[in-house]
Amino acid sequence: MAGAMDLSEEQFRQCKLDHLLKEERRLERGKDLGEQVKKILGELGAGYRLTSVTWNSNTLSRRLEIETPQGPQNLVLSWELVDDALDSRTRSELQRLRNMVLFGLGRQELIVRH
């Protein structure tokens, strides 16, 4: 395989390791985002449940699948919003994430306005 890609065996191994580390980081970020979203959904009461978090490399976004009392909902969040919230963990960035989730679920009445 390395020869077909015009790479030495060592270069191929390094590329594969880099890819695996990036994939592991994406998975960990997805889990972290899921925990934050579960906290938000907990405020909404019974009937709201996060069922999956997926990464879309074509649009550089995260898709959340959420069960709601009205049926399943899909929310798409940009990587910038997610990274800002998870990296800084400031009140304002986590509030932005919360507001986007609430807006996506049609719960605008709960959005905090500054």
C-alpha positions in Angstrom: 0.0 0.0 0.0 2.8 2.4 0.9 4.5 1.8 -2.5 1.2 2.6 -4.3 1.0 5.9 -2.5 4.7 6.7 -3.3 5.6 6.7 0.4 8.2 4.9 2.4 7.0 2.4 4.9 7.9 4.8 7.7 6.0 7.7 6.1 3.0 5.4 5.5 3.0 4.4 9.2 3.3 8.0 10.3 0.4 9.1 8.1 -1.7 6.2 9.4 -0.9 7.1 13.0 -1.7 10.8 12.3 -5.1 9.8 10.8 -5.9 7.5 13.8 -5.0 10.2 16.3 -7.2 12.8 14.5 -10.1 10.3 14.4 -9.7 9.6 18.1 -9.7 13.3 18.8 -12.9 13.7 16.7 -14.6 10.9 18.6 -13.6 12.4 22.0 -14.9 15.8 20.9 -18.1 14.2 19.8 -18.5 12.6 23.3 -17.7 15.9 25.0 -20.3 17.7 22.8 -22.8 15.0 23.6 -22.3 15.5 27.4 -22.9 19.2 27.0 -26.0 18.7 24.9 -27.3 16.2 27.5 -27.0 18.8 30.2 -29.1 21.2 28.0 -31.7 18.6 27.3 -31.9 17.8 31.0 -33.3 21.3 31.5 -36.2 20.5 29.1 -37.5 17.6 31.1 -38.6 14.1 30.1 -39.0 13.3 26.5 -35.7 14.8 25.2 -32.9 12.4 24.6 -29.7 12.7 22.5 -29.4 9.6 20.3 -26.3 10.3 18.3 -23.6 12.8 17.5 -21.9 12.5 14.1 -19.2 14.4 12.3 -19.7 15.4 8.6 -16.3 16.0 7.0 -17.9 17.4 3.9 -19.6 20.3 5.7 -17.3 20.4 8.7 -20.2 20.2 11.1 -21.7 18.0 13.8 -25.1 16.5 13.4 -27.2 15.8 16.6 -30.1 13.4 16.5 -32.5 14.1 19.4 -35.6 12.3 20.4 -38.3 14.9 21.4 -41.9 14.6 22.5 -42.8 15.7 18.9 -40.6 13.1 17.3 -37.0 12.9 16.2 -35.1 16.1 15.4 -31.8 16.6 13.6 -29.6 19.6 14.4 -26.5 20.7 12.6 -23.9 22.7 14.4 -20.8 24.3 12.8 -17.4 23.1 13.9 -16.6 26.7 14.9 -19.5 26.9 17.3 -18.6 23.5 18.8 -14.9 24.2 19.1 -15.5 27.7 20.7 -17.8 26.2 23.3 -15.7 23.1 24.1 -12.3 24.9 24.0 -13.1 28.0 26.0 -15.9 26.6 28.2 -16.8 30.2 29.1 -20.3 31.0 30.2 -21.0 33.0 27.0 -19.8 30.3 24.6 -21.7 27.6 26.4 -24.7 29.8 26.3 -24.3 30.2 22.5 -24.3 26.4 22.2 -27.3 26.1 24.5 -29.2 28.8 22.4 -28.5 27.0 19.1 -29.7 23.7 20.5 -32.9 25.3 21.9 -33.5 27.2 18.6 -33.0 24.0 16.6 -35.6 22.2 18.8 -38.1 25.1 18.4 -37.8 26.1 22.0 -37.0 29.8 21.4 -38.9 30.9 24.4 -36.1 29.5 26.6 -33.3 31.4 24.8 -31.5 33.9 26.9 -31.2 37.3 25.2 -28.5 39.7 26.2 
